[in-house]
Amino acid sequence: RSTLRIHLCTVIDCTPEETWAAVEDIATHIEWMADADSITFTSEQRQGVGTEFECLTRVGPLVTTDVMTVTEWIPAQRMGIEHRGVVTGRGHFELEGDGRGRTVFCWEEDLTFPTWMGGRLGERAGRPVLMRIWRANLNRLKAKAEREAAAARLDARAAVETEPSVDEAVSA
């Protein structure tokens, strides 16, 4: 068995709370993770520590069902995952505000692959492939979070603009 560690970060033009809104619904991860074909929850809960799900994962010709459990859940800060099944290990998303209304979003994975997936040679061959896929995943997440945050801000502005002012309410 061989362990692969990947650590990637991006800056998202949203607050950590807005960015969290784009990742807290685990079912939507298939919208921005190209390697995730489907997510099936195996627990009653859909968020928080203890949430369990299976993710049908496809990387080129390799298809596996990743069995995952949420191990950490700190809204707008951190989501941790334990991988069980063919591929094992731990991963997490970490969100940190930069003081200017943006989020530094980091994704780290420590994954152990079985010998039949190539051991150390498989790790060396797989690393650049996974890095490319996950960088593209982070770009899609960035676009999703920024799009959703902009829409939420517009909705909030529209709601404020349609509320009657105190003067209007008094004269009515």
N, C-alpha and C positions, 0 to 999 in steps of 0.2 A: 504494500500500500504506500501511496505517496501523497503528501499534502501540498496543496496549491493555495497560496495566499495572494489575494488580489485586493488592492485598495485604490479606489478612484474617487475623485471629488469634482464637483462643479459648483458654480455660483448661480443661484436662481434669483431672479429679480422679483422676489416676493418675501414677505416676512416668514419666519419659521411656522407661524400658525397657518398662514395661507398655503405654504408648502406641505405641511402636515395634512391639510384637507385633501391634497392630491394623492397622498399615499396611505392614509389610514384605512380606506376601503380596500382591503386585500383583494377582493374580487376584481377590482379594476386594474390590478397590476398587469394583466394580460394586454391592456391597452397600450402600455409603454414598454413592456419587456418582450422583445422579439422572440426570445427563446422560450417563453411561457405560452403554450398553446391553450391550456385550460386550467382552471382551479376548481376543485371540488372540496367543499368543507366536509370534514368528518366529525366535527364537534358542533354542538348546538350554537355556541357563540361564534360571532363573525369578527370580533376584535377583542384585543386585550390579551394579557398573559393567559396561556392555556389554550388559545385558539389553535385548532389542528386542521390541516388541509393537505390535499395532494395536488401537486402541480405536474401536469404533463409537460415535460421539457424536451425541446428538440434543438439539437446543435448539429447541423448538417445531417448526416445519416443516423446519428445516435439519438435514440429516443428513450427516455427514462421517466418513471413516475417518481418524483421527489416527494417524500413524506416529510412534512414540516410542522413544527410547533412554535408558536410565539413564546419567547422566553423573557422578553423585556418589552414594556409598553409605557413610555413616558411621552404623552402628547406634546407635539412640537419640539421634541428633543431626540428621542431614540426608539427604534423598533428592532428587537433582536429575534433571531430565528435559529432554531436547531434543525439541522437536516438529518433525517434518518432514512435508511433504505440503501440502495446501491451506492449512492454518494452520501457521505456523512460529513458532519462538521457543524460550524457555527458561522453566522453572518449577522450583520446589523447595518441599519441606516442610522446615520447621526446627522442631526440638523443643528446648526449654530448660527445665530444672527450675527451679522457683521457690523451692527451699529448704524447702518445706512438703509435699513429696510430690506436688506437682501439676506439670503440664506446660503451658507456654505453647507452643501449636502454631500456627505461622504458615504460610500458604500464599501464595506469590507467583508470579505469572505475568506474563511479558512476551510477548505474542502479536501476531503480524503477520497481518492478514487481507488477502486479495487484493482488488483493486479491485472485482471483481464482487460482493463481499459488502458493498459500500456505502462503502468507504474511510472517511474521517473521520466521515461521517454514520452509517454502519453502526456505527462504534466508539461514537459517542455514544448511539445507540439500543441497542446491545448491552450496554454497560457496566452499566446498572442491572439488566438481565435476568440477566447472568452473576453479578453481585454477589448477587442474591437467590438464585439457584440454588446458588452456592458457599457462601453463609452457611448455607443449609439442609443442604448436604453436610457442612459442619463440625459442625453440630448432630447429624447422624446419626453422624458419626465419633466425636464425644464420647460419645454414648450407647453405641455399639458398644464402644469402648475401656473405658469404665467398667464395662459389663456383663461383658465378658470378663475384666477384671482382678479384679472381685469374685468371679467363678466360680473363677478360678485360685487366689485367696487361700483360698477355702473348701476347694478340693481339697487345697491344701497343709496347711491346718489339720487336715483329716480324716485325711490321711496321717500326720501327727505323732501325732494322738490314737490311732491304731490300732497304732502301733509299740509293742512291749513295752518297759517301762522296764528299766533295768539290773537292778534287784532282781528283776523278774519273769523276766527272761532267766536270771539266776543260779539261781533256785529251780526253774526248769524243767529 
